[in-house]
Amino acid sequence: MCGIVGYIGPKPAVPILLDGLSKLEYRGYDSAGIAVQQDDSLAIVKQTGRIAALRETPALQEVSGTVGIAHTRWATHGAPTVVNAHPHADCKGEIAIVHNGIVENYHQLRTQLESEGHKFASATDSEVIAHLIEKNYSGDLAAAVRAALHEVSGTFGLAIIHKKENKLVAARRGSPLILGIGKGENLIASDVSAVIALTKDVVYLDDDQVAEVTADGFSVTDLEGKPVEMPVQTVTWDADQLEKGGFKHFMLKEIMEQPLAVRQALTGRLKDGKVTLDLKLPEKVSRIVMVACGTSWHAGLTGKYIIEQLVGIPVEVDYASEFRYRQPLLRPDDLLIAISQSGETADTLAAIDEAKEHGVPTLGIVNVVGSTIAREVDSVLYLNAGPEIGVASTKAFTCQVVCMLLLALAWQEQQGKTPDAKLIADLESLPDTIEATVKQSDSIATIAADYKETRDAIFLGRLGNFPVALEGALKLKEISYVHAEGYPAAEMKHGPIALVDDKMLVVFLAPSDEMLEKVVSNMQEIKARSGQVLAVVTEKDGAVDTLADHTILVPLVHKLLQPLIDNLPLQLLAYHIADQRGIDVDKPRNLAKSVTVE
């Protein structure tokens, strides 16, 4: 995810663009840049780091003009460097573009454009769009954009300027983009928060639409050039709410963003039932060792079930904080997989160093492009989940598991195995399944009201749902400050059942699989001791309905994907209990988003 702002009007563009970028910094924070029309040319200034670094760049102080575009980047293609920062220009320096999204066929397009003489300056996929527009330009920027986008596969939110045309051009497919409609001035942005200081009147562009924006007005067409009438809507929210997309907290926003996050994780990697990953898998691996911390460790446990079943390679999952201190037995034909949302976790970095000392190849599964882990490992698989601001990880966990499933499917293909058709079909429809599940937020909030005063909880699951039980308990601890533990359901009889009384909440993960009868037996043991039972189920079941005080119904999917779906209600349960207890969900006490110290 990245932030886009464009301005045209009578005022100096740079201060307005910088202010808009500052409202969007949560969407991208590794680099930023501005392009402004100035003296019949384009002045482009870029900088790595946060918006403050761009604001203090000396070259920006020399830029003046009233038409410009700006971008704050969260890297998906190419490391976070000045040259990879947006805006990107064409060969002649006449056209500048900023882009949010992924160009799936960028390699093919780049190869074609280079063969035609185009020179590329960056390693990004976005730059191909600037050169495609240049190739199609003959005096009409909007027409050139439409022609160029006919060749682009993937997603885009785009803002474009030409040094000689007094207008902005915007285009959208799969990535949000709005027009801010002012008086004698107009704007483009990826989020309303970037324009709210100047106007509350906005136009929400739809997919495959192109807008031409001048200081006095705007027009919208489809990709064929056919005019489209677009209504102007008035925003009633304040700026703080808009930064959270209308949600009360970033955590809830990120829970609800998971359909988009998973779609981004799959984009360019799963197509027509085949998995393509931009990394080289080792030819001989006798054992996989995963290292991670917290939620990422739970994702690793889930990945263990997936990889062992699909690939047939044994997997060990270690706490990164313990790994190097236990003198691990490592061999050159092992593979170490380091899992981290931030890519900066100190303990996980230390585990990578330990593996390197033993000559073991390393693979990173991380969210932040250009992070330390991404640079230190031999190969990296990015989540593409977008920035995660809430301290309690939600969408990163989901995308970590999705990426491990993609890794396992790619490995299967390398082994010559045929993938499970049901698994592929359910993976392709996973974003829609997640969307249907998180829509239960309001009903889960009602259930949470019955448990907001609880002091102790136990989460129980079997097989792939055991890690989800651990993750559900962690979420409740992190943001609700409720003591909670996760166990394999059958382990209750080996000690924890001594804690059960009429005040104990026990959450069961009970999908309709081969373990359901055994899980129902565990429920009976809890009800016999007056425990409160909340069950996450995939179908209405007479026995479960009789035993459970509350049930949450979720879709039934392939058993390797079911833990992802079962986890979603637990995220929402923890969120709503915390919110109803009056806790600042986005800033839980004593916790940091990225643990960069041991």
VEXDREN-2710 file (C-alpha; in Angstrom, 1 decimal):
% VEXDREN-2710
k/r/px/py/pz
1/MET/0.0/0.0/0.0
2/CYS/1.1/3.5/-0.8
3/GLY/-0.2/7.0/-0.4
4/ILE/-0.9/9.3/-3.4
5/VAL/-1.7/13.0/-3.5
6/GLY/-2.1/15.4/-6.5
7/TYR/-3.0/19.1/-6.6
8/ILE/-3.9/21.7/-9.3
9/GLY/-5.0/25.2/-8.5
10/PRO/-3.7/28.7/-7.7
11/LYS/-1.7/27.8/-4.6
12/PRO/1.9/26.6/-4.3
13/ALA/1.6/22.8/-4.7
14/VAL/4.5/21.7/-2.5
15/PRO/3.0/22.6/1.0
16/ILE/-0.3/21.1/0.0
17/LEU/1.3/17.9/-1.3
18/LEU/3.4/17.5/1.9
19/ASP/0.4/18.0/4.1
20/GLY/-1.5/15.4/2.2
21/LEU/1.4/12.9/2.4
22/SER/1.6/13.4/6.1
23/LYS/-2.0/12.3/6.4
24/LEU/-1.2/9.1/4.4
25/GLU/2.1/8.2/6.1
26/TYR/0.4/5.2/7.7
27/ARG/0.0/3.8/4.2
28/GLY/3.7/3.9/3.4
29/TYR/6.8/5.0/5.2
30/ASP/10.0/3.9/3.5
31/SER/10.4/6.7/1.0
32/ALA/8.5/9.7/-0.5
33/GLY/8.7/12.0/-3.5
34/ILE/7.1/15.0/-5.3
35/ALA/6.9/16.0/-9.0
36/VAL/5.8/19.6/-9.8
37/GLN/5.4/21.4/-13.1
38/GLN/8.0/24.2/-13.0
39/ASP/9.2/26.5/-15.9
40/ASP/8.1/24.2/-18.7
41/SER/9.8/21.2/-17.1
42/LEU/9.2/18.7/-14.2
43/ALA/11.0/19.2/-10.9
44/ILE/11.2/15.8/-9.2
45/VAL/12.5/15.4/-5.6
46/LYS/12.7/12.1/-3.8
47/GLN/14.0/10.9/-0.4
48/THR/14.1/7.7/1.6
49/GLY/12.5/7.5/5.0
50/ARG/9.5/9.3/6.3
51/ILE/7.8/12.5/5.1
52/ALA/9.9/14.6/7.4
53/ALA/13.0/13.6/5.5
54/LEU/11.5/14.7/2.2
55/ARG/10.3/17.9/3.8
56/GLU/13.9/18.8/4.9
57/THR/15.5/17.9/1.6
58/PRO/17.3/21.1/0.4
59/ALA/16.4/20.5/-3.2
60/LEU/12.7/20.7/-2.3
61/GLN/13.1/24.3/-1.1
62/GLU/13.9/25.4/-4.7
63/VAL/10.7/23.8/-6.1
64/SER/7.7/26.1/-7.0
65/GLY/4.6/25.5/-9.1
66/THR/0.9/25.0/-8.7
67/VAL/0.5/21.6/-10.3
68/GLY/2.0/18.4/-8.8
69/ILE/1.8/14.9/-7.6
70/ALA/3.3/13.2/-4.6
71/HIS/3.8/9.7/-3.2
72/THR/4.7/8.0/0.1
73/ARG/5.9/4.4/-0.5
74/TRP/5.5/1.1/1.1
75/ALA/7.8/-1.0/-1.1
76/THR/6.6/-4.1/-2.9
77/HIS/9.0/-4.1/-5.9
78/GLY/12.5/-2.9/-5.4
79/ALA/14.3/-1.9/-2.2
80/PRO/13.4/1.4/-0.5
81/THR/16.0/3.6/-2.1
82/VAL/15.9/7.1/-3.6
83/VAL/16.0/5.7/-7.2
84/ASN/13.1/3.4/-6.5
85/ALA/11.0/6.0/-4.7
86/HIS/8.2/7.6/-6.7
87/PRO/7.5/9.7/-8.8
88/HIS/8.9/7.8/-11.8
89/ALA/9.6/9.6/-15.1
90/ASP/9.8/8.6/-18.7
91/CYS/13.0/8.6/-20.8
92/LYS/12.5/12.3/-21.7
93/GLY/11.6/13.5/-18.3
94/GLU/8.3/14.9/-19.6
95/ILE/5.9/12.6/-17.9
96/ALA/5.8/11.7/-14.1
97/ILE/3.7/9.0/-12.5
98/VAL/2.9/7.8/-9.0
99/HIS/1.5/4.4/-8.6
100/ASN/-0.1/2.2/-5.9
101/GLY/-0.6/-1.4/-6.8
102/ILE/1.3/-4.2/-8.6
103/VAL/2.0/-4.6/-12.3
104/GLU/1.8/-8.4/-12.7
105/ASN/3.2/-8.4/-16.3
106/TYR/5.9/-5.9/-15.6
107/HIS/8.8/-8.2/-16.6
108/GLN/7.2/-8.8/-20.0
109/LEU/6.5/-5.1/-20.5
110/ARG/9.9/-4.0/-19.3
111/THR/11.7/-6.5/-21.7
112/GLN/9.5/-5.3/-24.6
113/LEU/10.1/-1.6/-23.8
114/GLU/13.9/-2.1/-23.4
115/SER/14.0/-3.8/-26.8
116/GLU/12.4/-0.6/-28.2
117/GLY/15.1/1.6/-26.7
118/HIS/13.5/2.7/-23.4
119/LYS/16.0/3.2/-20.5
120/PHE/14.9/2.3/-17.0
121/ALA/16.2/4.0/-13.9
122/SER/14.7/1.9/-11.1
123/ALA/14.0/-1.7/-10.1
124/THR/10.3/-1.1/-9.6
125/ASP/7.4/-2.5/-11.5
126/SER/5.7/0.9/-11.5
127/GLU/8.2/2.6/-13.9
128/VAL/7.0/0.5/-16.8
129/ILE/3.8/2.6/-16.7
130/ALA/5.6/5.8/-17.3
131/HIS/7.4/4.4/-20.3
132/LEU/4.2/2.9/-21.7
133/ILE/2.5/6.3/-21.5
134/GLU/5.6/7.9/-23.2
135/LYS/5.3/5.3/-25.9
136/ASN/1.6/6.1/-26.5
137/TYR/1.9/9.9/-26.1
138/SER/1.0/12.1/-29.1
139/GLY/-0.2/15.3/-27.4
140/ASP/-3.1/14.0/-25.3
141/LEU/-2.0/12.7/-21.8
142/ALA/-5.4/11.1/-20.9
143/ALA/-5.5/9.2/-24.3
144/ALA/-2.0/8.0/-23.8
145/VAL/-2.8/6.8/-20.3
146/ARG/-5.9/4.9/-21.5
147/ALA/-3.8/3.3/-24.3
148/ALA/-1.0/2.3/-21.9
149/LEU/-3.4/0.7/-19.3
150/HIS/-4.8/-1.6/-21.9
151/GLU/-1.4/-3.3/-21.8
152/VAL/-1.2/-3.5/-18.0
153/SER/-2.2/-6.5/-16.0
154/GLY/-2.6/-6.1/-12.2
155/THR/-3.8/-3.3/-9.9
156/PHE/-3.2/0.4/-10.0
157/GLY/-4.1/3.7/-8.5
158/LEU/-2.3/6.3/-10.6
159/ALA/-1.7/10.0/-10.8
160/ILE/0.1/11.4/-13.8
161/ILE/1.4/14.8/-15.0
162/HIS/3.0/16.0/-18.2
163/LYS/5.3/19.1/-18.3
164/LYS/3.2/20.8/-21.0
165/GLU/-0.4/19.9/-20.0
166/ASN/-2.1/22.0/-17.3
167/LYS/-3.9/19.0/-15.8
168/LEU/-3.7/15.9/-13.6
169/VAL/-4.7/12.5/-14.9
170/ALA/-5.8/9.8/-12.5
171/ALA/-6.7/6.1/-13.1
172/ARG/-7.8/3.3/-10.9
173/ARG/-8.1/-0.5/-10.9
174/GLY/-8.3/-2.4/-7.6
175/SER/-6.6/0.3/-5.6
176/PRO/-8.6/3.2/-4.1
177/LEU/-8.4/6.7/-5.6
178/ILE/-10.6/9.7/-5.1
179/LEU/-10.9/13.2/-6.5
180/GLY/-11.2/16.1/-4.1
181/ILE/-13.4/18.8/-5.6
182/GLY/-12.7/22.4/-4.4
183/LYS/-13.4/25.9/-5.6
184/GLY/-10.8/26.8/-8.3
185/GLU/-8.6/23.9/-7.2
186/ASN/-8.9/20.2/-7.3
187/LEU/-7.0/17.2/-5.9
188/ILE/-6.3/13.5/-6.3
189/ALA/-5.7/11.2/-3.4
190/SER/-5.7/7.5/-2.4
191/ASP/-7.6/8.4/0.8
192/VAL/-10.0/11.2/1.7
193/SER/-7.8/12.1/4.7
194/ALA/-5.3/13.7/2.3
195/VAL/-7.9/16.2/0.9
196/ILE/-10.1/16.9/3.9
197/ALA/-8.3/20.1/4.9
198/LEU/-9.2/21.7/1.5
199/THR/-12.6/20.1/0.7
200/LYS/-15.2/17.6/1.8
201/ASP/-16.6/17.1/-1.6
202/VAL/-15.2/14.0/-3.3
203/VAL/-15.6/11.7/-6.2
204/TYR/-14.9/8.0/-5.7
205/LEU/-13.4/6.5/-8.9
206/ASP/-14.4/3.0/-9.9
207/ASP/-12.2/0.4/-11.5
208/ASP/-11.0/1.0/-15.1
209/GLN/-11.9/4.7/-15.0
210/VAL/-9.6/7.6/-16.1
211/ALA/-10.1/11.1/-14.8
212/GLU/-8.8/14.4/-16.3
213/VAL/-8.6/17.1/-13.6
214/THR/-8.0/20.8/-14.1
215/ALA/-8.3/23.7/-11.6
216/ASP/-11.8/24.4/-12.8
217/GLY/-13.3/20.9/-13.1
218/PHE/-13.0/17.2/-14.0
219/SER/-14.2/14.6/-16.4
220/VAL/-14.2/10.8/-16.2
221/THR/-14.1/8.2/-18.9
222/ASP/-13.8/4.4/-19.1
223/LEU/-10.7/2.9/-20.7
224/GLU/-12.3/3.1/-24.1
225/GLY/-12.7/6.9/-23.7
226/LYS/-16.5/6.8/-23.2
227/PRO/-17.6/9.6/-20.8
228/VAL/-18.9/8.5/-17.4
229/GLU/-21.1/10.7/-15.1
230/MET/-19.7/10.6/-11.6
231/PRO/-21.6/11.9/-8.5
232/VAL/-19.9/14.3/-6.1
233/GLN/-20.4/13.2/-2.5
234/THR/-19.9/15.1/0.7
235/VAL/-17.8/13.6/3.4
236/THR/-19.2/14.0/7.0
237/TRP/-16.4/12.3/9.0
238/ASP/-13.5/14.2/10.6
239/ALA/-9.8/13.7/9.6
240/ASP/-9.0/11.4/12.5
241/GLN/-11.8/9.0/11.6
242/LEU/-10.8/9.1/7.9
243/GLU/-7.2/8.0/8.6
244/LYS/-8.8/4.9/10.1
245/GLY/-11.1/4.5/7.1
246/GLY/-14.1/5.3/9.3
247/PHE/-13.2/2.5/11.8
248/LYS/-12.8/3.3/15.5
249/HIS/-9.3/1.7/15.7
250/PHE/-6.6/0.7/13.2
251/MET/-6.8/-2.9/14.5
252/LEU/-10.5/-3.2/13.5
253/LYS/-9.6/-1.6/10.1
254/GLU/-6.8/-4.1/9.6
255/ILE/-9.1/-7.1/10.5
256/MET/-11.6/-5.9/7.9
257/GLU/-8.8/-5.3/5.4
258/GLN/-7.8/-9.0/5.3
259/PRO/-9.7/-9.8/2.1
260/LEU/-7.7/-7.1/0.3
261/ALA/-4.4/-8.1/2.1
262/VAL/-4.8/-11.8/1.0
263/ARG/-5.8/-10.7/-2.5
264/GLN/-2.5/-8.7/-2.6
265/ALA/-0.6/-11.7/-1.2
266/LEU/-2.0/-13.9/-4.0
267/THR/-1.6/-11.3/-6.9
268/GLY/0.9/-12.4/-9.4
269/ARG/1.6/-15.6/-7.5
270/LEU/-1.5/-17.7/-8.1
271/LYS/-3.1/-17.8/-11.6
272/ASP/-5.1/-20.4/-13.4
273/GLY/-4.3/-22.9/-10.6
274/LYS/-0.6/-22.5/-10.8
275/VAL/1.7/-20.9/-8.2
276/THR/4.7/-18.8/-9.4
277/LEU/7.0/-17.4/-6.7
278/ASP/9.9/-15.0/-7.4
279/LEU/12.5/-17.1/-5.4
280/LYS/14.6/-20.1/-5.9
281/LEU/13.8/-23.1/-3.7
282/PRO/16.7/-25.3/-2.6
283/GLU/16.8/-28.5/-4.5
284/LYS/17.7/-30.7/-1.5
285/VAL/16.2/-30.0/1.9
286/SER/16.0/-32.7/4.5
287/ARG/14.5/-30.6/7.3
288/ILE/13.0/-27.1/7.7
289/VAL/13.6/-25.1/10.9
290/MET/11.2/-22.1/11.4
291/VAL/12.1/-19.3/13.8
292/ALA/9.8/-16.6/14.8
293/CYS/8.3/-14.7/17.8
294/GLY/4.8/-14.1/19.1
295/THR/2.1/-14.2/16.4
296/SER/4.6/-15.1/13.8
297/TRP/5.6/-18.2/15.8
298/HIS/1.9/-19.2/15.7
299/ALA/1.9/-18.7/12.0
300/GLY/5.0/-21.0/11.8
301/LEU/3.2/-23.7/13.7
302/THR/0.3/-23.5/11.3
303/GLY/2.8/-23.6/8.4
304/LYS/4.3/-26.8/9.9
305/TYR/1.0/-28.6/9.3
306/ILE/0.8/-27.3/5.8
307/ILE/4.3/-28.0/4.6
308/GLU/4.6/-31.4/6.2
309/GLN/1.4/-32.6/4.7
310/LEU/1.9/-31.1/1.2
311/VAL/5.7/-31.4/0.8
312/GLY/6.7/-34.3/3.1
313/ILE/9.6/-32.5/4.7
314/PRO/9.8/-32.5/8.5
315/VAL/9.4/-29.0/10.1
316/GLU/10.5/-27.8/13.5
317/VAL/9.3/-24.5/14.8
318/ASP/11.5/-22.7/17.3
319/TYR/11.1/-19.5/19.4
320/ALA/13.8/-17.3/17.9
321/SER/14.6/-16.0/21.4
322/GLU/15.7/-19.6/22.4
323/PHE/17.1/-20.8/19.2
324/ARG/20.8/-19.8/19.4
325/TYR/21.1/-20.4/23.1
326/ARG/20.2/-24.1/22.9
327/GLN/23.1/-24.9/20.6
328/PRO/20.9/-26.1/17.8
329/LEU/21.9/-29.1/15.8
330/LEU/22.0/-27.7/12.2
331/ARG/23.1/-29.4/9.0
332/PRO/23.9/-27.9/5.5
333/ASP/20.9/-29.6/4.0
334/ASP/18.5/-27.9/6.5
335/LEU/16.6/-24.8/5.5
336/LEU/15.9/-22.0/8.1
337/ILE/12.7/-20.0/7.5
338/ALA/12.6/-16.7/9.5
339/ILE/9.1/-15.3/9.9
340/SER/8.6/-11.6/10.9
341/GLN/6.0/-8.9/10.1
342/SER/8.5/-6.0/10.6
343/GLY/11.6/-7.8/9.3
344/GLU/13.5/-6.2/12.2
345/THR/12.9/-8.6/15.1
346/ALA/16.2/-8.8/17.0
347/ASP/15.8/-12.4/18.2
348/THR/14.9/-13.6/14.7
349/LEU/17.9/-11.8/13.2
350/ALA/20.2/-13.5/15.7
351/ALA/18.7/-16.9/14.7
352/ILE/19.6/-16.1/11.0
353/ASP/23.2/-15.3/12.0
354/GLU/23.3/-18.7/13.9
355/ALA/22.1/-20.5/10.8
356/LYS/24.7/-18.8/8.6
357/GLU/27.5/-19.8/10.9
358/HIS/26.4/-23.4/10.3
359/GLY/26.2/-22.9/6.5
360/VAL/22.4/-23.3/6.4
361/PRO/20.5/-21.5/3.7
362/THR/17.9/-19.0/4.9
363/LEU/14.5/-17.8/3.6
364/GLY/12.6/-14.8/5.1
365/ILE/8.8/-14.4/5.1
366/VAL/8.4/-10.7/6.0
367/ASN/6.1/-7.8/5.4
368/VAL/8.4/-4.9/5.1
369/VAL/10.4/-4.6/1.9
370/GLY/14.1/-3.7/2.5
371/SER/13.9/-4.6/6.2
372/THR/17.0/-6.0/7.8
373/ILE/15.8/-9.6/7.7
374/ALA/14.9/-9.2/4.0
375/ARG/18.4/-8.1/3.3
376/GLU/20.1/-10.7/5.5
377/VAL/18.4/-13.9/4.2
378/ASP/19.4/-15.7/1.0
379/SER/15.9/-15.3/-0.4
380/VAL/12.7/-13.5/0.7
381/LEU/8.9/-14.0/0.3
382/TYR/7.0/-10.8/0.9
383/LEU/3.6/-10.8/2.5
384/ASN/2.3/-7.8/0.5
385/ALA/-0.2/-7.3/3.3
386/GLY/0.2/-3.5/3.4
387/PRO/1.3/-1.5/6.5
388/GLU/0.0/-3.0/9.7
389/ILE/-0.3/-0.2/12.3
390/GLY/-2.2/-2.0/15.1
391/VAL/0.3/-3.4/17.6
392/ALA/-1.6/-6.7/17.8
393/SER/-1.0/-8.4/14.5
394/THR/-4.0/-9.6/12.5
395/LYS/-3.6/-9.4/8.7
396/ALA/0.1/-10.2/8.8
397/PHE/-0.7/-13.5/10.5
398/THR/-3.2/-14.4/7.8
399/CYS/-0.8/-13.4/5.0
400/GLN/2.1/-15.3/6.6
401/VAL/0.1/-18.5/6.5
402/VAL/-1.1/-17.8/3.0
403/CYS/2.5/-17.3/1.9
404/MET/3.6/-20.6/3.5
405/LEU/0.8/-22.3/1.7
406/LEU/2.0/-20.8/-1.6
407/LEU/5.5/-21.9/-0.7
408/ALA/4.3/-25.5/-0.1
409/LEU/2.4/-25.5/-3.4
410/ALA/5.4/-24.3/-5.3
411/TRP/7.5/-27.0/-3.6
412/GLN/4.9/-29.6/-4.6
413/GLU/5.2/-28.5/-8.2
414/GLN/9.0/-28.7/-8.0
415/GLN/8.5/-32.3/-6.8
416/GLY/6.2/-33.1/-9.7
417/LYS/3.1/-33.5/-7.5
418/THR/-0.4/-32.6/-8.6
419/PRO/-2.0/-30.0/-6.3
420/ASP/-5.3/-30.7/-4.6
421/ALA/-8.0/-29.1/-6.8
422/LYS/-10.2/-28.3/-3.8
423/LEU/-7.3/-26.6/-2.0
424/ILE/-6.5/-24.5/-5.1
425/ALA/-10.2/-23.5/-5.6
426/ASP/-10.6/-22.6/-2.0
427/LEU/-7.4/-20.6/-2.0
428/GLU/-8.5/-18.7/-5.1
429/SER/-11.7/-17.8/-3.4
430/LEU/-10.1/-17.1/0.0
431/PRO/-10.5/-13.3/-0.1
432/ASP/-14.2/-13.6/-0.6
433/THR/-14.5/-16.3/2.1
434/ILE/-12.7/-14.0/4.6
435/GLU/-14.9/-11.1/3.6
436/ALA/-18.0/-13.1/4.4
437/THR/-16.6/-14.1/7.8
438/VAL/-15.4/-10.7/9.1
439/LYS/-18.9/-9.3/8.2
440/GLN/-20.0/-11.0/11.4
441/SER/-18.2/-8.3/13.4
442/ASP/-21.4/-6.8/14.9
443/SER/-22.9/-10.1/16.0
444/ILE/-19.5/-11.1/17.6
445/ALA/-19.6/-7.7/19.4
446/THR/-22.9/-8.8/20.9
447/ILE/-21.4/-12.1/22.1
448/ALA/-18.3/-10.2/23.5
449/ALA/-20.6/-8.2/25.7
450/ASP/-21.4/-11.4/27.7
451/TYR/-17.7/-12.0/28.3
452/LYS/-16.2/-8.5/28.7
453/GLU/-15.8/-9.0/32.5
454/THR/-14.2/-12.4/32.2
455/ARG/-10.8/-12.8/33.9
456/ASP/-9.7/-16.1/32.6
457/ALA/-10.1/-18.0/29.3
458/ILE/-8.9/-21.2/27.7
459/PHE/-8.8/-21.7/23.9
460/LEU/-8.9/-25.2/22.6
461/GLY/-8.3/-26.7/19.1
462/ARG/-7.0/-29.8/17.4
463/LEU/-4.4/-30.3/14.6
464/GLY/-4.1/-27.1/12.6
465/ASN/-6.4/-25.3/15.0
466/PHE/-4.1/-25.8/17.9
467/PRO/-1.9/-22.9/16.8
468/VAL/-5.1/-20.9/16.3
469/ALA/-6.0/-21.6/19.9
470/LEU/-2.6/-20.2/20.9
471/GLU/-3.1/-17.1/18.7
472/GLY/-6.6/-16.5/19.9
473/ALA/-5.4/-16.6/23.5
474/LEU/-2.5/-14.3/22.7
475/LYS/-4.9/-11.7/21.1
476/LEU/-7.1/-11.7/24.2
477/LYS/-4.1/-11.2/26.4
478/GLU/-2.5/-8.5/24.3
479/ILE/-5.3/-6.1/23.9
480/SER/-7.9/-7.1/26.6
481/TYR/-5.5/-7.8/29.5
482/VAL/-7.5/-11.0/30.1
483/HIS/-5.5/-14.0/31.3
484/ALA/-5.8/-16.6/28.5
485/GLU/-4.1/-19.8/27.5
486/GLY/-4.3/-22.0/24.4
487/TYR/-4.0/-25.9/24.4
488/PRO/-4.7/-28.9/22.2
489/ALA/-8.2/-29.8/23.2
490/ALA/-7.3/-33.3/24.5
491/GLU/-4.7/-31.8/26.8
492/MET/-7.4/-30.3/29.1
493/LYS/-7.5/-33.6/31.0
494/HIS/-3.8/-33.3/31.7
495/GLY/-4.0/-30.4/34.1
496/PRO/-5.8/-27.3/32.9
497/ILE/-9.2/-28.7/33.6
498/ALA/-8.5/-28.1/37.2
499/LEU/-9.1/-24.4/36.5
500/VAL/-12.6/-24.8/35.1
501/ASP/-15.5/-23.3/37.0
502/ASP/-18.6/-21.3/36.2
503/LYS/-16.5/-18.2/35.6
504/MET/-14.1/-19.7/33.1
505/LEU/-14.6/-19.0/29.4
506/VAL/-13.6/-21.9/27.2
507/VAL/-13.4/-21.2/23.4
508/PHE/-13.5/-24.3/21.2
509/LEU/-12.5/-24.4/17.6
510/ALA/-14.9/-27.1/16.3
511/PRO/-15.0/-27.3/12.5
512/SER/-16.8/-30.3/10.9
513/ASP/-13.8/-32.5/10.3
514/GLU/-12.5/-35.9/11.5
515/MET/-11.8/-34.5/15.0
516/LEU/-15.3/-33.0/15.7
517/GLU/-16.6/-36.0/17.7
518/LYS/-13.5/-35.8/20.0
519/VAL/-13.8/-32.1/20.4
520/VAL/-17.5/-32.5/21.4
521/SER/-16.4/-34.9/24.0
522/ASN/-14.0/-32.2/25.4
523/MET/-16.9/-29.8/25.4
524/GLN/-18.9/-32.2/27.5
525/GLU/-16.1/-32.4/30.0
526/ILE/-16.1/-28.5/30.3
527/LYS/-19.9/-28.3/30.7
528/ALA/-19.8/-31.0/33.4
529/ARG/-17.8/-28.6/35.4
530/SER/-20.0/-25.5/34.6
531/GLY/-17.6/-23.8/32.3
532/GLN/-18.8/-21.2/29.8
533/VAL/-18.5/-22.6/26.2
534/LEU/-18.1/-20.5/23.1
535/ALA/-17.7/-22.6/19.9
536/VAL/-16.5/-21.6/16.4
537/VAL/-18.3/-24.1/14.1
538/THR/-18.7/-24.7/10.4
539/GLU/-22.3/-26.1/10.6
540/LYS/-25.1/-26.2/13.0
541/ASP/-24.7/-29.4/15.1
542/GLY/-27.2/-30.6/17.6
543/ALA/-24.6/-31.8/20.1
544/VAL/-22.6/-28.6/19.9
545/ASP/-25.7/-26.4/20.1
546/THR/-26.7/-28.2/23.3
547/LEU/-23.3/-27.8/24.9
548/ALA/-22.3/-24.3/23.8
549/ASP/-23.5/-21.1/25.3
550/HIS/-22.7/-19.3/22.1
551/THR/-21.7/-20.4/18.6
552/ILE/-20.1/-18.5/15.7
553/LEU/-20.7/-20.0/12.3
554/VAL/-17.9/-19.7/9.7
555/PRO/-17.6/-21.2/6.2
556/LEU/-16.2/-24.7/5.7
557/VAL/-13.1/-24.8/3.5
558/HIS/-10.3/-27.1/2.7
559/LYS/-8.8/-28.4/6.0
560/LEU/-5.5/-26.6/5.4
561/LEU/-7.2/-23.3/5.1
562/GLN/-9.8/-23.8/7.8
563/PRO/-7.5/-22.5/10.6
564/LEU/-7.2/-19.2/8.8
565/ILE/-11.0/-18.9/8.7
566/ASP/-11.5/-20.1/12.3
567/ASN/-9.0/-17.5/13.5
568/LEU/-11.0/-14.5/12.2
569/PRO/-13.8/-14.6/14.9
570/LEU/-11.1/-14.8/17.6
571/GLN/-9.5/-11.6/16.3
572/LEU/-12.9/-9.9/16.4
573/LEU/-13.8/-11.4/19.8
574/ALA/-10.6/-10.0/21.4
575/TYR/-11.1/-6.7/19.7
576/HIS/-14.6/-6.2/20.9
577/ILE/-13.9/-7.4/24.5
578/ALA/-11.0/-4.9/24.7
579/ASP/-13.1/-2.1/23.2
580/GLN/-16.0/-2.7/25.5
581/ARG/-13.6/-2.7/28.4
582/GLY/-12.5/0.8/27.4
583/ILE/-8.9/-0.1/26.4
584/ASP/-6.9/1.7/23.7
585/VAL/-6.8/-1.2/21.3
586/ASP/-4.2/0.3/19.0
587/LYS/-1.8/1.0/21.9
588/PRO/-1.9/-1.9/24.4
589/ARG/0.2/-1.3/27.4
590/ASN/3.8/-2.4/27.5
591/LEU/3.9/-3.6/23.9
592/ALA/5.7/-2.3/20.8
593/LYS/4.9/-3.1/17.2
594/SER/8.4/-4.2/16.4
595/VAL/10.7/-5.7/19.0
596/THR/14.1/-4.6/17.9
597/VAL/15.9/-5.4/21.1
598/GLU/16.6/-8.8/22.6
END
